[in-house]
Amino acid sequence: MADNINKPLGRKKNERRDNPSKIRVGGFPLLPVSIALLVTVIAVPVAWVAYVESPLEGRPQIEVAVSSTGNNELARNLSTEGGEDIVEEEPIDPVESPSFINIDAFPEAAEAARAAAPLPELLEKTQHGFIPQVGPNGDRPADVYARASLTPDSANGRGLIAVVVEGLGLSEENTRSAIERLPDEITLAFAPYGKDVGSLALAARIGGHEIMLQLPLEPFDYPQNDPGPQTLLVGQAARANLDRLYWLMSRMGGYTGVINFLGARFTSSANDMQPVMEEIALRGLTFLDDGASNRSLAPQLAKQAGVDFARADLSLDESPSRSDILRQLSKLEALALENGSAIGTATSLPVTVRTIAEWAKELEDKNLVLVPASALMQDN
């Protein structure tokens, strides 16, 4: 009985508790071997860091110089720390330096690229980059970058049609297709979010197109329907919206004006829209209302601010099929013949671009002339 009391519960007669320190693997005790391996795993990296000059040796590396001439405040601070003498560099020509321009992307058309690039005197440097400004001699980007064209006063009874294709810059393939396929008189409006939007906008100007900047404005169903980063919002301080406006303006150059992207709520709010419209006037730009909202106050505010203004008459591809697009284009023709001019907007969908390109070839026989959007802007 005494023997049974001293036995561990649940153990059989021949079972024993193994001592880990006595377990052997390949003739060596398990516990000491495990401790030795652990120490080795920890010690080797520590020794490597302590005695090897570059702990990142073997990883891909690149040395990047910090420039003190850019717009990055952090970079400027970093570049002047350390107490060393700073060598002043020659200022960079704005035509080459803005982030939205990549003239090197056009080696076969370097001269054309330089001619199409924004003029230095029409650029102002901000914390976000270069944005348009009126030149010292009063030249406005709206006039300098406009494509030469007939106007209602010189049309001699012919109907004038402007078509603005929007959403360029997001897809390089669609953008280059639009630049190549569409007649030069078609105005191309660029969204500010594409990775290479600046270079693509420059390519459009080299191709002979007049360009505009799409301005994302708050719709009524925001944020469920979100136009994108840096959208101008209702209820924000004017300074906050203007800062966003500067960021959007800095994404590309060489444009004559802006066209709203969505924004039914924003364009219906005079308190929010007025400071933006005044800034557009100050920058020497035009404003094209896409015509989607009947509550837009853009016409009145543009007149008050002195902004050249126009309102689109039709959206051409809300139903993106060739037959429906042609039907809308026929309506646009009728409006142009009746009123003397008409403006249509469209997306850059391949079917839309192909249809408009084919339609434009037949305009001469209809007493109609295709013109850029700037030709139909009303002076204010």
Sequence and secondary structure as in RCSB ss.txt:
>XXXX:A:sequence
MADNINKPLGRKKNERRDNPSKIRVGGFPLLPVSIALLVTVIAVPVAWVAYVESPLEGRPQIEVAVSSTGNNELA
RNLSTEGGEDIVEEEPIDPVESPSFINIDAFPEAAEAARAAAPLPELLEKTQHGFIPQVGPNGDRPADVYARASL
TPDSANGRGLIAVVVEGLGLSEENTRSAIERLPDEITLAFAPYGKDVGSLALAARIGGHEIMLQLPLEPFDYPQN
DPGPQTLLVGQAARANLDRLYWLMSRMGGYTGVINFLGARFTSSANDMQPVMEEIALRGLTFLDDGASNRSLAPQ
LAKQAGVDFARADLSLDESPSRSDILRQLSKLEALALENGSAIGTATSLPVTVRTIAEWAKELEDKNLVLVPASA
LMQDN
>XXXX:A:secstr
 HHHHHS TT  TT     GGG EETTEEHHHHHHHHHHHHHHHHHHHHHHSS TTTTS        SSSS HHH
HHHHHTTS          TTT STT  GGG GGGHHHHHHHS  GGGEEEETTEEEE   TT   HHHHTS    
 GGGSTT EEEEEEEEEETS HHHHHHHHHHS TTSEEEE TT TTHHHHHHHHHHTT  EEEEEEE  TTTTTS
   TT B TTS HHHHHHHHHHHHTT    SEEEEEE HHHHT HHHHHHHHHHHHHTT EEEE S  TT  HHH
HHHHHT  EEE  EES SS SHHHHHHHHHHHHHHHHHHSEEEEEE   HHHHHHHHHHHTTGGGGTEEE  GGG
G B  
